[in-house]
């Protein structure tokens, strides 16, 4: 079994807002997709709001529906982080969400947060 392919949606040490961030071409939709958002440093009164989006053509973007380690109900709402640490979200392909070929991060309302965001794409043989 091979490892997932990792893509950077925001490199380590990112600051400010990404609205939108870089577009990552993940190739044909094939398997599970996981997003990891990591707050690396937090200053005074820290907060950041973020969400992940997917597209088939790079022109039309949709908020991805995701599940987390603690919640199996799919949602497409933005998340907020206020402290150092990581958060994992899985693309919810089971309850009506769709796989996409392109992904990006939207990060807004950033106050004193340094972060990174990663996308992991698994082929059908990886899961």
C-alpha positions in Angstrom: 0.0 0.0 0.0 1.4 3.4 -0.9 1.0 6.6 1.0 -1.4 9.4 0.1 -0.2 12.2 -2.2 0.3 15.4 -0.2 -0.3 18.9 -1.6 0.3 22.2 0.1 -2.7 24.5 0.1 -0.8 27.0 2.3 2.9 26.5 3.1 4.3 26.5 6.7 4.6 30.0 8.1 1.6 31.4 6.2 0.1 34.6 7.6 -2.7 37.0 6.6 -5.7 36.1 4.5 -5.9 33.8 1.5 -9.1 34.7 -0.3 -8.6 32.6 -2.4 -5.5 30.6 -1.8 -3.5 28.7 -4.4 -5.3 26.2 -6.6 -4.0 22.6 -6.3 -4.7 20.2 -9.2 -5.2 16.8 -7.5 -5.8 14.9 -10.7 -8.9 12.8 -11.4 -11.2 12.2 -8.4 -10.5 8.7 -7.3 -10.4 8.1 -3.5 -10.6 9.6 -0.1 -9.6 13.2 0.5 -8.3 14.7 3.7 -7.6 18.3 4.7 -5.3 19.3 7.6 -5.2 22.8 8.9 -2.5 23.6 11.5 -2.2 26.7 13.6 1.6 27.0 14.1 1.7 30.1 16.2 -0.9 32.3 17.8 -0.3 35.8 19.1 -2.6 38.2 21.1 -6.3 37.7 20.6 -5.8 35.0 17.9 -8.5 33.9 15.5 -8.8 32.7 11.9 -11.7 31.5 9.8 -11.1 29.0 7.1 -12.9 26.6 4.7 -11.9 24.4 1.8 -13.4 24.5 -1.7 -13.4 22.2 -4.7 -13.8 22.6 -8.4 -13.9 20.5 -11.5 -12.8 23.2 -13.9 -10.9 25.8 -11.8 -13.6 28.4 -12.6 -16.6 27.3 -10.6 -15.9 26.7 -6.9 -18.0 25.0 -4.2 -17.5 24.8 -0.4 -16.7 21.1 0.3 -18.9 19.1 2.6 -16.7 17.5 5.2 -16.8 15.3 8.3 -14.3 15.3 11.2 -12.8 12.8 13.7 -15.6 13.6 16.1 -18.6 14.2 13.8 -19.9 12.0 11.0 -22.5 14.4 9.9 -21.4 16.2 6.7 -21.3 20.0 6.9 -19.9 22.7 4.6 -19.5 25.5 7.1 -16.4 27.5 7.7 -14.3 26.6 10.7 -12.6 28.9 13.3 -9.3 28.3 15.0 -8.0 30.3 18.0 -5.1 28.3 19.4 -2.0 26.3 18.3 -2.9 22.9 17.1 -4.2 20.9 14.1 -7.6 20.0 12.7 -8.4 17.3 10.2 -11.4 17.3 7.9 -12.4 14.5 5.5 -14.2 15.1 2.3 -17.6 13.6 2.9 -18.2 11.5 -0.2 -20.9 9.4 1.6 -23.7 11.8 2.2 -24.0 13.6 -1.1 -20.7 15.5 -1.3 -18.7 15.1 -4.5 -15.0 14.5 -5.2 -13.3 17.3 -7.2 -10.2 17.6 -9.3 -9.0 20.9 -7.9 -9.0 22.3 -4.3 -8.1 25.5 -2.5 -8.2 27.1 0.9 -10.1 30.2 1.8 -8.6 31.8 5.0 -10.2 35.1 6.3 -10.5 37.2 9.4 -6.9 36.3 10.4 -5.7 38.0 13.5 -2.2 37.0 14.8 -2.3 33.4 13.4 0.5 31.6 11.6 -0.7 28.5 9.8 -0.3 25.8 7.1 -2.8 23.8 5.2 -2.3 20.4 3.5 -4.4 18.3 1.2 -4.0 14.5 1.2 -5.4 12.5 -1.7 -5.7 8.7 -1.6 -6.1 6.5 -4.7 -8.6 3.7 -4.5 -5.7 1.3 -3.9 -4.6 3.3 -0.8 -7.9 2.9 1.1 
